[in-house]
Amino acid sequence: MNTTTADAGSVTVTGQPEARQLRRSGHDKMLAGVAGGIARYLNADVTLVRVIIAALALFTGAGVALYVAAWLLIPGDGEDQPVAGAWIAGRRDRIR
């Protein structure tokens, strides 16, 4: 197989880097894994992401709303759909 792995990420046979997926972390998790997933996606320190979210929450209130939105819209590791998608699918099945 002609796939190589480097520090920058995986490279496919065509030479294009593999697309990274934003997912909530199941490993770096304090509440819902949002900060851990964002840190992994951005290749940043999870503590820095948590401090930024906390600062947004304390100074503007936007951090809480953004965190809840991310929890609802970003799927977790090993999950097919986000929490909101699963809730909507469950409601749709109940109506039928």
Backbone torsions as a table, in degrees:
resi	resn	phi	psi	omega
1	MET	NA	139.6	-176.9
2	ASN	-96.8	41.9	178.8
3	THR	-104.6	130.6	178.1
4	THR	-117.8	150.9	178.5
5	THR	-117.5	128.7	179.1
6	ALA	-126.7	177.6	179.0
7	ASP	-63.1	-31.7	-178.2
8	ALA	-75.6	-13.7	-179.8
9	GLY	131.9	-176.1	-179.0
10	SER	-82.8	147.4	177.6
11	VAL	-121.1	132.5	-178.9
12	THR	-84.0	179.0	-178.9
13	VAL	-60.4	-32.9	-178.5
14	THR	-78.0	-5.4	-179.7
15	GLY	89.2	-2.8	178.3
16	GLN	-85.9	138.6	176.4
17	PRO	-67.3	146.7	178.1
18	GLU	-67.3	143.3	179.9
19	ALA	-71.6	129.9	176.0
20	ARG	-85.0	147.0	178.7
21	GLN	-112.7	135.1	176.5
22	LEU	-81.2	116.7	179.7
23	ARG	-137.1	148.6	174.2
24	ARG	-69.1	140.0	-176.7
25	SER	-79.6	138.9	173.1
26	GLY	-95.3	-13.1	-176.7
27	HIS	-99.6	-54.7	177.7
28	ASP	-88.6	77.3	-169.3
29	LYS	-129.9	127.5	171.0
30	MET	-111.3	-48.9	176.0
31	LEU	-109.7	-78.0	-177.2
32	ALA	-117.9	0.8	178.8
33	GLY	85.7	10.2	-177.7
34	VAL	-65.5	-50.8	-177.8
35	ALA	-63.0	-40.0	178.3
36	GLY	-63.8	-40.4	178.5
37	GLY	-68.3	-41.1	178.1
38	ILE	-65.8	-42.0	179.3
39	ALA	-62.6	-41.8	179.0
40	ARG	-65.0	-41.6	-179.4
41	TYR	-64.7	-40.8	-178.9
42	LEU	-87.8	-2.8	-176.7
43	ASN	56.2	47.5	-178.6
44	ALA	-121.4	170.4	178.0
45	ASP	-74.7	132.5	-176.9
46	VAL	-64.4	-32.1	178.9
47	THR	-63.8	-40.0	178.3
48	LEU	-62.4	-43.6	179.2
49	VAL	-64.1	-41.1	178.6
50	ARG	-64.3	-40.3	178.7
51	VAL	-64.2	-41.1	178.7
52	ILE	-63.9	-44.1	178.7
53	ILE	-63.7	-41.8	179.2
54	ALA	-65.2	-40.8	178.9
55	ALA	-63.9	-43.0	176.7
56	LEU	-61.7	-38.6	-179.8
57	ALA	-68.1	-41.5	-177.0
58	LEU	-74.8	-41.6	-172.0
59	PHE	-91.6	-29.9	-176.5
60	THR	-124.3	-19.1	-175.4
61	GLY	82.3	-10.5	-178.3
62	ALA	-71.5	-25.7	-178.4
63	GLY	-60.3	-39.8	179.9
64	VAL	-66.0	-47.4	-179.0
65	ALA	-64.0	-42.1	179.2
66	LEU	-66.0	-38.8	179.4
67	TYR	-64.5	-45.4	179.7
68	VAL	-64.2	-42.4	178.2
69	ALA	-62.1	-42.7	178.9
70	ALA	-64.5	-39.7	178.6
71	TRP	-62.0	-39.2	-179.0
72	LEU	-76.0	-30.7	-170.4
73	LEU	-105.3	-17.9	-179.6
74	ILE	-99.9	123.7	179.2
75	PRO	-70.0	151.5	178.0
76	GLY	-80.9	167.7	175.7
77	ASP	-57.2	129.1	177.3
78	GLY	78.4	5.4	178.4
79	GLU	-103.7	146.7	-179.7
80	ASP	-81.2	-32.5	-175.9
81	GLN	-140.5	158.6	179.3
82	PRO	-72.3	172.5	-178.7
83	VAL	-58.3	-45.0	-179.7
84	ALA	-62.9	-39.8	178.9
85	GLY	-64.6	-39.7	178.3
86	ALA	-67.2	-38.3	178.8
87	TRP	-65.1	-44.0	179.8
88	ILE	-65.0	-41.5	178.6
89	ALA	-63.2	-38.6	177.5
90	GLY	-65.5	-40.2	177.9
91	ARG	-66.5	-39.7	-179.7
92	ARG	-64.3	-39.6	179.7
93	ASP	-68.5	-32.7	180.0
94	ARG	-69.9	-32.9	-178.4
95	ILE	-71.3	-35.3	-177.9
96	ARG	-73.8	NA	NA
